[in-house]
């Protein structure tokens, strides 16, 4: 493709290319350990360029898609794990994939331990 621009009064024209992937950070649980009855996982997803395309967000637990809540104003994604009684001292694999509006993507695996 190409860009055609006409500047009427001189000035400055800049074309910026977004080639930086989004960033994903695990906020809660901080150390990857859910204690007692905790079941909520909180992630931060940010992008300094074109912004996150939340329609392409993918979240799985042990390979199965799970429901999640997006808080776009806070750049957060919340996941609530199922309550499986008596299943303490087990871990699950949380996988998340985010893509920005120009197609840059980032994916991350986390191991979450129940205590």
C-alpha atoms as one frame of an Amber mdcrd trajectory, in Angstrom:
protein
   0.000   0.000   0.000   0.902   3.635  -0.079   0.053   6.922   1.586  -0.743
  10.086  -0.313  -0.853  13.349   1.629  -0.991  16.992   0.734   0.128  19.567
   3.289  -1.472  22.967   2.715   0.655  25.070   5.066   4.003  23.359   5.192
   4.065  21.610   8.543   5.175  18.156   9.502   3.820  14.797   8.450   4.758
  11.658  10.335   3.762   8.076   9.627   4.259   5.747  12.546   4.408   1.986
  12.220   3.250  -0.109  15.160   5.576  -3.102  15.352   5.515  -3.615  19.130
   3.541  -6.494  20.616   1.134  -6.107  23.540   2.380  -6.805  27.069   0.691
  -9.269  29.442   1.376  -9.272  33.203  -0.052 -11.480  35.931  -1.278  -9.166
  38.717  -3.093 -11.640  40.980  -2.090 -13.985  42.383   1.265 -12.192  42.598
   3.351 -15.306  43.126   1.141 -17.645  41.092  -0.384 -19.230  44.211  -4.098
 -19.061  45.060  -4.638 -19.654  48.770  -7.667 -20.925  50.677 -10.842 -20.109
  48.718  -9.296 -17.613  46.254 -10.232 -18.341  42.642  -9.789 -15.004  40.845
  -6.923 -14.328  38.467  -6.225 -10.774  37.351  -4.080  -9.912  34.333  -2.984
  -6.624  32.837  -2.872  -6.356  29.052  -1.449  -3.182  27.580  -0.329  -1.899
  24.218   1.489   1.377  23.596   0.600   1.502  19.898  -2.679   0.769  18.149
  -4.433  -0.716  21.187  -5.652  -4.201  22.058  -8.169  -5.910  19.775 -10.231
  -7.545  22.534 -12.297  -9.517  20.000  -9.196 -11.662  19.349  -8.355 -12.304
  23.007  -8.013 -15.977  23.916  -7.906 -17.410  27.458  -7.679 -21.111  28.311
  -7.193 -23.167  31.447  -5.566 -26.551  30.835  -6.379 -26.201  27.128 -10.099
 -25.401  27.558 -11.542 -21.981  26.761 -12.854 -20.236  29.847 -15.085 -17.197
  30.352 -13.375 -13.976  31.332 -14.242 -10.368  32.041 -12.520  -7.496  30.231
 -12.144  -4.091  31.874 -10.893  -2.007  28.970 -10.543   1.249  30.902  -8.206
  -0.488  33.365  -6.457  -2.709  30.755  -7.429  -5.730  32.850  -8.742  -9.228
  32.244 -10.334 -11.183  35.096 -10.688 -14.963  35.129 -12.537 -16.875  37.825
 -11.546 -20.503  38.175 -14.062 -23.228  38.944 -14.335 -24.287  42.551 -13.250
 -27.903  42.709 -13.678 -29.007  46.302 -10.843 -30.950  47.804  -8.467 -30.232
  44.965  -5.824 -28.283  46.829  -2.124 -28.518  46.008  -2.821 -28.821  42.324
  -1.759 -26.551  39.520  -3.452 -25.424  36.326  -2.013 -23.971  33.152  -3.370
 -20.541  32.241  -2.731 -19.513  28.627  -3.548 -16.065  27.289  -3.061 -14.609
  23.819  -3.568 -10.939  22.990  -3.310  -9.131  19.673  -3.220  -5.428  18.918
  -5.152  -3.692  16.145  -2.230  -3.955  13.706  -1.751  -7.711  14.159   1.148
  -7.797  16.625   0.492 -10.535  19.155   1.852 -11.882  22.413   1.062 -15.097
  24.231   1.942 -16.207  27.711   1.605 -19.329  29.853   1.287 -19.213  33.612
   1.241 -22.046  36.114  -1.271 -21.294  38.879  -1.080 -23.375  42.061  -4.008
 -23.956  44.426  -3.044 -24.240  48.093
